Amino acid sequence: MKRTFKMSAVALVLGAGAVLSAPAALAQTSPVVCPGYEKGKTTLVGERTGKKVQKAFEFYNEDQVDEALNVLYEIDPSDDFDKAYVNRFIGNLLAAQEGQGGKAYNYLVDSVKTKVLNDLEHAQTLKLLGDLSMQEEKYTDAVKWYNSWMDFTCKEDADVYTRLTQAYYESKQLDKMIEPADKAIALYEEPNKNPYVLKLTSYYERKMYDQTVLVAEELVRKFPEEPRWWTQLGMFYLQVEEYKKALSSFELADMQGFLKKESEAKALAQLYQSNGMPYRGAKTLEKFIKAGVLEEDAELTASIANAYHAAKDFKTAAKLYAKAAAETSDPEYYRKQGTLLLIAEDYKGAVKALENALERGIENPEKVHFTLMEANFYAGDYRAAYKHVQEAKKDRSLRRNAAAWEPYIKEKAKNRGINI
């Protein structure tokens, strides 16, 4: 059973495989591209070791891995190359078995210590050791082995640079992630999101938000079909207080149908409000309720009411506060309804809503009495207005204003022949 190497950082999955070569086919095929490199002489296992290795290959080719390993374990070669070759063979077989990564790692380390393997096998083993280190959470070792592979081969490989970047991340060497991530980005023929994500993670976790924004912008440009990059970019713009850019990012995501989460819908609505477009914020919330993204409740209804209030659509706001109040009997919602109806010059409606607020035990009732005084005064009920102004005067912060209203109410009542 082949092993899948699973890595944890930023949801990347990177894998590696092992190449096994039969002893009769050990050509000195060199992966090395270092300047001045000359291909060395091919080394073969000795005759005694070779016979047993050949038997192990026969078992391996029949998918009898345990039998192949038993044969290899019995070999006790004295030659350095034979030792390295057998250790590599064992390590490769173990690496493909579940739960044997640690054991495979030790055999493979032994196989490269003496640097006697043929170049191709040595290079492949260095890379596999990097991958096994990642799997076994030996992240500092992974850095060492990937760098050893690059030093030995003088090659630059996008996947290896990406794995190296991830190894730096897992070993908390965040500042070292940027260089290999940039090299991986430059080497991939087709854009690959993984080095971008790692680079972004490095900047974000180091609180380098300006640089984080630049990487997020690049992710949107390279992978515009991916919904999450648009919303993440919007969130990063918020981090650096670029509110207009944040709104643009969320708007473009919305236009493409990318906003599917409650938090995203609410973020867009809030951005409309904070950018001076509360009416669009209210309409956005209503749209996402209709689409099923948001679940309507009294709190959300009150949020929409607040947006309409900011947009100076007082009647609609009052209507929605009334709806929230009916669902919860919250006196504060009744107070807000009454205040808005007063502004909208629906004085009788305001009186009713404000009385509901008092009946339900609202905090600071004197403030509601003051508003009731105004509503009753404009409705022409001067007796009621006078009664409420007396209650309002009990609040020290309102006393002066209430006292100023008192003679005015009396005068209006007197002019209309009303005795209060």
N, C-alpha and C positions, 0 to 999 in steps of 0.2 A: 504493500500500500504506500503510495507516494505521499510525502508530507507537504502540507501547505504551511508556509511560514507566515504567521499572522503578527502584524505590528500594531501598536496601539496609537501612536501619535497621529493627531488630527485625522483619524479615520483612514489612513493610508493602508493599502495592502500590497506588500512587495514580496516577491517570491524568488526562489533560486532552485536550480536543479544541478545534479552532479553528472559528469560525463565519465563513463567507464570505458577503458580501452583494453582489449585483449592483449596479452603479452606479445603475440605475434604481429600486432599491428601498431607497435609503439614507434611510429615515425616521429622524428624531431621536428614536428610542425610547430613553428615558433609564433607565439602571439606578440613577441617583443618588437617594439618599433623604436627603441632607444637609439639615439645617434651613435654610430660606430659599432653597433651590435653585429656580431658574427655568429651565425647559427652553429651550435655546438654539435659534437658527435652524439649520435643516438646511443642511449644506454638500455640494455635489456636485462631482465632478471636472469639469475643463474639457472642452470638446467634443473637442479633439484627443486628449487623454489618454483620454477616455471611450470613443472608438471603439476604441482599442487594448485597453483594459481589457475592453470588451465581447467583443472577439475572443478574448482570453485566457479569459474565462468560458466561451465556447462550447467551446474546447478542454478546459477543466476539466470541463465537464458531460459530455463524451464520454470522460472518463477519460484524456485525453491531457495529462498533467501536464507532461511535458518540453516539449511544444510550447507550452503555456500560459506556462511560465517563459521560454522563448525570446522570446516576444512581449513579456513584461513587462520583460525585461532591456534590450530595445531602446528602451524609453520613457525619455526624458530630460526630465522635466517641470521647469518653472521655478517653478511655484506651490508654496508650502509644503504646502498641503493635498494637492495631487496627489502630491507626493513622498511624503508620509506614507502616503497611501492605497496607492500602488503598493508601497512598502516593506512595508507590512503584508500586502498580497496575496502578495508573494513569500515573506515570512517564514512565512505560514500554509501555503503550498504546500510549502515546504522542511521545515517541522516535521513534515509527514506522511510524509516520506521517510526511509528508514533511513540513518543516518550523516550526516545533514545538520543535526543539532541546533545545532551551533556556528554554522554559516552562517546558519541561520534566526534564531538569537538576535540576531546583529548587525543583520540587517534590521529585526527587530521593535523593537530598541532605537532605531534611527534613526526608526522610525515614531512613537514616542511622545515623542521629545525636544522637539519644538516644541509639543506639546499642542494640535494643531489638528484632530485627528480628532474625528468626532462622538462624543458621550459613550459610546454603547453600544460602538462599536468600540474606543475608548480603554480602556474598562474591561476588555473581553475580552482585549485585548492585554497589559495589565498582568498579568492572571491567567496568561495563557499564558507570559509571560516568567518568572513564578515557577516554573511547571512545567518549562519548558525548563532553567532554572537548576538545578533538582534533577536533571534527567536528565544534564546536562553536569557535575555535581558542583561547581557554583558556588553553594555553600550560603549563603554570606553574601549573594550577590546575590539568591538566592531569598527570604531574609528581607526584603530591601529591596523587592522587587517585590510580595510578598504584602501587606506593610504599605502600600505605595503604592496597591494596589487597594482596601484597606479605607479608607484616608484619602480616596481619590477618590470612592468610592461611599457611604461612611458605612454600609456594610452589615456585618453579622456573619453569617458562613457557617461551618457546622460543618466542612465539608470543607477549607475554606481554613485555618481554625484548626488542623486536624489536620496539614495540610501544613506550616504555619508551625512547629508544634511539632517536626515531623520535621527541618525545615531547621535549627532551633536544635540539635537532637541531632547532626546530621551536622557542624555547624560547631563542635561541642564547647562550646556555650553551654548547658550542662546546667541551670544555675539559671534560665534564661529559659523553660524548657519548661513549667513548671507552669501559668502563667497561661493561655496559649492552649489547653493541654490541658483545663483546667477549663471554659473557655468552649465548647470543642467538645463536651464531655460534656453541658453544660447545653443546648446547641442541638439536638443530635440528637433527633429525635422517637422513634426506636427506639434502644435502647442499641447503641453501636458500640464494639467492643473496642479499636480502634486508639489512641484518645487515652488510654485506661486503660493500655495497654501502654507507651506512650511515657512517661507520667507515672511509672509504676513503674520504668522503666529509668533515668529521671533520678534518682530517689531512690536506687535500688540502686547505680548507678555512683558516686554521691557518698557511699556508705556510710551513708546515712540510713535505717537498717534499720527503725526504728519506723514511719516514714512509709511505707516499702515494704510493711510488713505491712498497714497500713490500706488501701492500694490493692489489694493481693492479696485481702484480705477482700471488697472491693467487687467485684472481678472474679468471685469465687465466687458472690456474691449475684446479680449481673447475668447471669452466664453459667454457671449450675450444670451445664449439660449438657456443658461442655468439660472433659475429664479433666485436662488439664495444669494448670489453675488450682488444682485441689485439691492436687496433689502439690507444685506450686511454693509454695503457701501453707504446706504442711507444712515445706518446706525453709526458708522465711523464718522460721517460728516457731522452728526450730532455731537460726537465726542470732541470734535475740534470747533464746535459752535458755528459750523457753516450751514445755517438753517435753510437758506434758500436752495443750496445744492442738495441738502437732505430731502427737501420736498420734491425737487426735480427727480431725484433717484426713485423715490417712492411713487411719484406720479407715472414715470415711465414703466415701472414694474406693474402698476395697476392697469395701465393701458394694454399691456401684454397679457393680462390675466394671471399674473404671478402671485398676487396677494391672496393667500389661502388660509392664513392663520389669524386668529383673533388679535394677537399682539400687533401684527402688521397692519391690519385694518384700523385699529385704534391709533397706531403711530401716524398713519397718513392723515387721519382726521385731526389729530392733535397738531400736526405740522401745518395744516391749513389754518387752524386757529392762531397758532403762534406766529404765522406769517401774515396775519391780518385778513384772513379769508374765513371767518367763522361760519358764514352761510354754507360754503362748500364743505366745511367740516361736518356740519349737521347733515347735509345731503349725503355725504360719504358714509356716515354711520347708518343712515336709513337704507342706503343701497346694500350695505353688507349684511344688514338684518334680513332684508328681502332675499339675498343670495344664500342665506343660511350660514354665513361665516360667523356672524355675531348672534348670540342668543339674547333676545330682548328681555330685560327685567327692569325693575323700578330704577335701579342705579343708572343703567344705560339710558333709559328714557330721560332721566334728570340731566344726564350729560348732553343729550341732544337738545334739551330745553335750554341749557346753559349756552350752547352754541347759538341757538336762535336769539337768545337774549343779547349776546354780544353783537349779533347781526342786526339788532334793533327791530326784530320781528317779535314784538312784545306779545301779541295775541297768540301766535303759535307757541311761543315759549310758555305762556301761562296755561294754555291748553295741555301741554305736555307735563307741566308740573302738577296739574290737576290729576292727570292720569297716574303719575307716580304716587301722588298722595292717596288716591283711591285704593291703590294696591297695597300701601304700607301703613296708612294713617299717620305718616310722619308729619308732625306739626311744622317742621321746617319747610317741607314742600308746599304746605298750605300758605305759609308766610310768603314764600317766593311768588306763588301764584297771585296772592292778593296784592303784593307790591307791584307786580307787572300789570295787573288789571287796573290799578290806580294810574299808572303811567299811560295806559291805553284808554283812560277816561271811562272805563266801565266801573263806575263807582259802586253800584249795587253789588256787582259780582265781587269786587274787591272786599266789600264789607263782609259778605258771606264767607269768603275764603279766609279772611283774617280772624273772624270769629271761630271758625273751625280750628285754626291754629291755637287760639286761646283755650278752647275746650279740650284740646288734646295735650295741654300742659307744656307749652313751648317755654324754653328758657328765655330769660330776659323779657317777660311779658310787657313791661313798660314800653319797650320799643314798638311792639305790635299795637299797643294802645295809641301811641303817637301816630302811627300810620292809619289806624282806624279813625282817629280824630280828623285827619285830612280827608279820608274817603267820605266820612259822614258830612263833613263841612261842604265838600263840593257836591254832595248829593242833596244838600239842603236840609239835612237833619241836624239842626244846630244843638238841640238838647243832647242828642247822642254824642255830638262832637265835643260839647262842653264836659260831659261825663268822662269821656276818654282822655281829655286833656288833663283832668285832675289826676287820673291814674298815671299818665306819662310823667307828671311832675315829681313822682316818687323816685324817679331815676335821676341821680345828681347830674349825670352827663347830659340829660335832656331838659333839665329844669328851666334853664334860661330860655331855650327855644319854645318850650311849652308855655311858659309864662307870657312870652311875647304874643302867642296865639290867643291867649285867653280873652283879653279885651276886644280883640278883633272879632272873635266868635260872638261875644255879647253884643257888640255893635250891630253886626249883621242880623242877629236874632231880633234886636230891638226895632231895627228898621222895618222888619217884616211882621211886627206885632207879636213876636213870640216871647213869652216869659220863661226864662231859664233860671 
